[in-house]
Amino acid sequence: MSRHYKVNKGAAFVFNLIIAAVCACSVIAYFLFPLWNVKLGYTLNEEQVKQLLDSDDEAANEIVAELSKEGVTVTFAVRLETDTFLSSFVKEGGELINDIIDSNIESLVNELSLSTKSIVRAAVRVAAKTAVKEALGEGVQLKDEQNAEEQLNAVADALTADNATVTSVTDTAMTAMENIYSVETDGAPLSEADKENCRKEIENALKNVADEEGNIDLDSFTADLLVKALKESLGESEKAPAGEETASAPQTRVVPVSFFATAESEGESGTSSTDELKTLIKEKVNETLSPEVMQKIQLAMKIVAGVILFTFFTWAWVVIKMPFKIAADNPTVKLKLPVILGWLPFIALYILPKAAVAFLKKEGGAQFAGMTLAVSTCSVVSAIAALALIVISVPYHALKKRV
């Protein structure tokens, strides 16, 4: 046995250890990190915001105008683990959907609350601006819009602050209103009667979203809004007889404008609005998805799980062969399977969803123009591992010929 043969065989063992580590990392990553993190966003246009508010009156139009300055983006984030996909082989569609909802309900509530908060901020700005205009007199237009915007932003920021109270927000609102009034009237002060009326109206409105100690919890408030909306939606759907068309029924909206005035907590005793919201979201999803749709989702997850299991085999097979080739004259192994097929989960979970959204935005018309998709997946580790094997295979293949 020549010295060169021994050196080459020793090098082959070293390469095998490196390849085994790469293969192991590819498989282990599926159980250490989320298989699929998806965040789908949709920026609403003015007409869609009007539908969202369930109103076409002056107040709704002003809120829409405020929202159009920054835009309203509704986002839904879903996180799926590898074992969730694998469980599709043993669980029914409904059970699988409920498991997905349970594991993602916190993020769903948070995303919905963030979208609703932007509407709340706009409603607060409109209310403050309306109060100033009433004090200035009917038909008067603001001369310094920039100053008004700055003052109204301060009010909205005070409302959404972590330590917001009825007193702190009212004081900020009064300061803003007095400032705007003074600028618009060339230094004239707001009358004491107007100050008193404005303060009372603001305090009464804020008490609806504050606890007994006057602390404002905007998270609870937005949860109340969504609870009311979902209750209305579920209630309307229950009224429609099974099998009947409901196209003529009023379209369900998410946040009717009237909610802003009456959004006091209606949760059951001992149940927070957020907990009630989680329950209602689950009910709404189960109501919306028919058994047939759930079965299709289960089938899609089975296909993805099958792809994952197959790629597991391609990585594992390389490692399984190595012990059997230790005593062989040539201990090298073939890398074709993981190099060619190790990309499949990355293509299925990252490339295809991105391509689908890009296609919809390009070919689907204006309704898809505001759609965005952020995707992350642990299958990127497999893609990197496959790329690493391609790089390793160059010297490894040359070594294979020399052993």
Phi, psi and omega in degrees: 000118185289159179297321180297322179297316180297318179297315181294322179291321176296321178295324179296320177297320178297315178299320180298320178296319178295316180296319179298320179295319179297316179297317180296318179299321180298318182283314183299326181302329181294339182251351178265331185236160177300137179292321186211120172246117183237131175232107181261124180243150178217119179271120184281142172273178186299318182296320179292325177294321177299318177296322179298322183276351176057039180198152177231024181277182185297318181298316180296319180297322179291322177295318178300318179298320178294317182293329182294341179289326181245335182086152177244119179247118177267127182235146176229121181248132179230133178241126181237137179262162180300318182294336176294316178294317181295329180290348179295343178283338186241351182248150176284165184303314181297317179295322180294316179298317179297323177296319179295317179298314182300322183278348183239003187297324180299312181292324178298316179297316180298317181293318178296321180295320179298318179294320181291325180299325179295326177289321178298316178301317180295320180296321178295317179298318180295317180298317180293318180295320179297319180297321179294316180296323177295322179291326180286333181119148184299135175086356181280131178261144180292134180275323182248084182295325182296315178298318179299318180299316181298316181292320180291326175297323178297322179294313180297321178295321179296322180293322184269003178293152183297325183255031183295139175229166177302317182293314184294319180289320179297316179299316179297317180297318180294318178299317180297314182294319178295322179296312180298315181299318182295317180295319183287336182252018178057044173101355180289138180278156174289136183294154181298323179296316178295321177301314182296315180296316180297315180300316181296317181296318180294314181298318180296321179292318183289332180297335179293338183242019181239158176276186184296335180269002177088009178276136182261124176248097184293331177298316179294321180297312180294327175297320177301316180300314183290324176299314179300315181298315181291323177297318178297317180296313180294323179295318180294321182290330180289334182286333183283125179299148182299135177086351181274147176288142181240020184295330182279347180287154179300139180291135180288130178254172183266312186226083175302144183300326182299338180298328185297334182270343188229028187274053175278153183298131179238016180296153178294159182302127179085000180242124180284160178299323180296317178296319178295322179298318179300317180296317182291324177298317179298317179297318183295318179296315180293330177286322184287319183274118177286162177304326180294318179295319178299321178294323178293321176297318179298318180296318179298320179291326176296319180297315178296318179298321178297319177298317180297315180297322179294318179290328173304316181298319182296323178286317183293324183299324178298315182289321181299323183288335187299314180299327182285347182253007180299316183273356182286157178299323179242101185277004181285157181234161178278142183246012187298316185301303181293329180294320183275320188254350182294346181277345190306311180299322179295320178295317183289324188260347181234303185296310184296314177300318178298317181294321181296316179293318177299320178294315180298319180294328182276319187252347187273359178088188187295332184294339179255002185297328183270010184275137174228153180221124174246124183232136169226146183209144178289348178294348175297332177296319177296320179297317178294320179297319178297320177295320178297320179293326177298317179294314180296326186296339181294302176289331181294319179293321178295323178293322181302324180287333184272340183284000000 
